[in-house]
Amino acid sequence: MVKVGTEGGKRDRLETVYHRNIRGRSVALRCYDKRKESETCAPGMWLRLERQRRWRREQEGTVHDVIGRGLAEAFVGRELRAVVAGDAEVMVWDPPAAADRLRELYAHEAITRDALPRLGALVWFGAEGLHPRTAQRRAAELRRLGLALNPHEGGRSTVAVGEYLRAFTAAWAA
């Protein structure tokens, strides 16, 4: 189990997504926009995924031990096993598509009359004018509804997270 946090999330400038262990502050996985460092491409075009592995001193092994257990397994671990094995997908929306989706959810009574303008304002205007904690709660509510925002997306797209992680771990297995 991991909990997710972000950094640099003002308006459309999300830079890093951290996956931290539930019972601590240690980072298990980090995904960040490499473009921020390199300045060679548009935002969101070059993402870097880093696996943070820290063993307790009594569980530390040599490089030979880690390779013997398998680099793919060392990367996946218990935190990502279900995602790699499954067909997890994330829907990514730009503001107009996200607003349309909120209207659909309201029409199907999946969100309340109060939630529609509250979440719609976050979709269109970002966190501007909101207390940071309020913005975080509303963003979490959007994520629970399956709305991941990217103002540069151009509509709606499906990101096959499980498929990407399987391809990534296959490289480690070789």
C-alpha positions as CSV (number, residue, x, y, z in Angstrom):
1,M,0.0,0.0,0.0
2,V,1.2,3.5,-0.8
3,K,-0.2,7.0,-0.5
4,V,0.2,9.5,-3.3
5,G,1.4,13.1,-3.0
6,T,2.4,15.7,-5.5
7,E,4.8,18.5,-5.7
8,G,4.7,21.7,-7.8
9,G,0.9,21.4,-8.3
10,K,0.1,25.0,-8.7
11,R,-2.3,25.3,-11.6
12,D,-0.9,23.3,-14.5
13,R,2.7,22.9,-13.2
14,L,2.6,19.5,-11.6
15,E,6.2,18.4,-11.5
16,T,6.4,15.3,-9.3
17,V,4.2,12.5,-8.1
18,Y,5.4,10.7,-5.0
19,H,4.2,7.3,-3.8
20,R,5.1,7.0,-0.1
21,N,4.8,4.0,2.2
22,I,1.5,4.2,4.2
23,R,3.3,3.8,7.5
24,G,6.1,6.2,6.9
25,R,7.5,9.1,4.9
26,S,9.9,7.1,2.9
27,V,9.4,7.3,-0.9
28,A,8.6,4.1,-2.6
29,L,8.3,5.4,-6.2
30,R,8.7,8.8,-7.8
31,C,7.5,10.0,-11.3
32,Y,8.6,13.4,-12.4
33,D,8.7,15.6,-15.5
34,K,12.3,15.3,-16.8
35,R,11.6,18.2,-19.1
36,K,11.9,20.5,-16.1
37,E,15.6,19.6,-15.8
38,S,16.4,19.2,-19.5
39,E,14.2,21.9,-21.0
40,T,14.3,19.9,-24.3
41,C,10.6,19.2,-24.9
42,A,7.1,20.2,-23.9
43,P,5.7,19.5,-20.4
44,G,4.6,16.0,-19.8
45,M,6.5,14.5,-22.8
46,W,9.4,13.0,-20.9
47,L,8.5,11.4,-17.6
48,R,11.0,9.6,-15.5
49,L,10.0,6.8,-13.2
50,E,12.3,6.1,-10.3
51,R,11.9,3.2,-7.8
52,Q,13.3,4.0,-4.4
53,R,14.5,0.9,-2.6
54,R,15.8,1.2,0.9
55,W,16.5,-2.0,2.8
56,R,16.9,-2.2,6.6
57,R,20.5,-2.8,7.6
58,E,19.7,-6.4,8.6
59,Q,18.0,-7.1,5.2
60,E,20.7,-5.5,3.0
61,G,22.3,-7.7,0.5
62,T,25.1,-7.4,-2.0
63,V,24.6,-6.5,-5.6
64,H,24.9,-10.2,-6.4
65,D,22.0,-10.9,-4.0
66,V,19.7,-8.3,-5.5
67,I,20.5,-9.5,-9.1
68,G,20.0,-13.1,-7.9
69,R,16.5,-12.3,-6.7
70,G,15.7,-10.5,-10.0
71,L,15.8,-6.8,-10.8
72,A,12.2,-6.9,-12.1
73,E,11.0,-8.2,-8.7
74,A,13.2,-5.6,-6.9
75,F,11.5,-2.9,-9.0
76,V,7.9,-4.1,-8.6
77,G,7.9,-5.2,-5.0
78,R,4.7,-5.6,-3.1
79,E,3.6,-2.0,-3.8
80,L,3.3,-2.4,-7.5
81,R,2.6,-6.1,-8.0
82,A,-1.2,-5.7,-8.4
83,V,-0.8,-2.8,-10.9
84,V,1.7,-4.6,-13.0
85,A,-0.4,-7.8,-13.1
86,G,-3.6,-6.0,-13.9
87,D,-5.0,-3.8,-16.6
88,A,-5.1,-0.6,-14.6
89,E,-5.9,2.4,-16.7
90,V,-6.1,6.1,-15.9
91,M,-8.3,8.6,-17.8
92,V,-6.6,11.9,-18.4
93,W,-8.8,14.9,-19.3
94,D,-8.3,18.5,-20.4
95,P,-10.6,21.1,-18.8
96,P,-13.4,21.1,-21.5
97,A,-13.5,17.3,-21.5
98,A,-13.4,17.1,-17.7
99,A,-16.2,19.6,-17.5
100,D,-18.3,17.5,-19.9
101,R,-17.6,14.5,-17.7
102,L,-18.7,16.3,-14.6
103,R,-22.0,17.2,-16.4
104,E,-22.5,13.5,-17.3
105,L,-21.8,12.5,-13.7
106,Y,-24.3,15.0,-12.4
107,A,-26.9,13.9,-15.0
108,H,-26.5,10.3,-13.7
109,E,-26.7,11.5,-10.1
110,A,-23.1,10.3,-9.4
111,I,-22.3,13.8,-8.0
112,T,-24.5,16.3,-6.1
113,R,-25.8,19.6,-7.3
114,D,-23.3,21.3,-4.9
115,A,-20.4,19.2,-6.3
116,L,-20.9,20.2,-9.9
117,P,-19.9,24.0,-9.6
118,R,-17.3,23.3,-6.8
119,L,-15.4,20.7,-8.9
120,G,-16.1,22.5,-12.2
121,A,-14.4,25.7,-10.8
122,L,-11.3,23.6,-9.9
123,V,-11.3,22.1,-13.4
124,W,-11.4,25.5,-15.1
125,F,-9.5,27.8,-12.8
126,G,-7.2,25.4,-10.9
127,A,-6.4,26.1,-7.3
128,E,-6.3,29.9,-7.7
129,G,-8.0,31.6,-4.8
130,L,-8.4,28.4,-2.8
131,H,-6.7,27.5,0.5
132,P,-4.1,24.8,-0.3
133,R,-5.9,22.2,1.8
134,T,-9.2,22.9,0.1
135,A,-7.6,22.6,-3.3
136,Q,-6.1,19.3,-2.2
137,R,-9.4,17.9,-1.0
138,R,-11.2,18.9,-4.3
139,A,-8.4,17.4,-6.4
140,A,-8.6,14.2,-4.4
141,E,-12.4,14.2,-5.1
142,L,-11.7,14.6,-8.8
143,R,-9.3,11.6,-8.7
144,R,-11.9,9.5,-6.9
145,L,-14.3,10.3,-9.7
146,G,-11.6,9.1,-12.2
147,L,-10.6,12.6,-13.4
148,A,-6.9,13.1,-13.8
149,L,-6.4,16.6,-15.2
150,N,-3.8,17.6,-17.9
151,P,-4.5,21.0,-19.5
152,H,-2.3,20.0,-22.4
153,E,-4.0,16.7,-23.2
154,G,-6.4,17.8,-25.9
155,G,-9.6,16.0,-24.9
156,R,-9.6,12.7,-23.1
157,S,-7.1,9.9,-23.4
158,T,-6.5,6.6,-21.7
159,V,-3.2,5.8,-20.1
160,A,-2.7,2.1,-19.7
161,V,-0.6,2.2,-16.5
162,G,-0.4,-1.6,-16.1
163,E,0.8,-2.0,-19.7
164,Y,3.5,0.6,-19.3
165,L,4.7,-0.9,-16.0
166,R,4.8,-4.4,-17.5
167,A,7.0,-3.1,-20.4
168,F,9.2,-1.3,-18.0
169,T,9.7,-4.3,-15.7
170,A,10.3,-6.6,-18.8
171,A,13.4,-4.5,-19.5
172,W,14.7,-5.3,-16.0
173,A,14.0,-9.0,-16.4
174,A,16.2,-9.2,-19.5
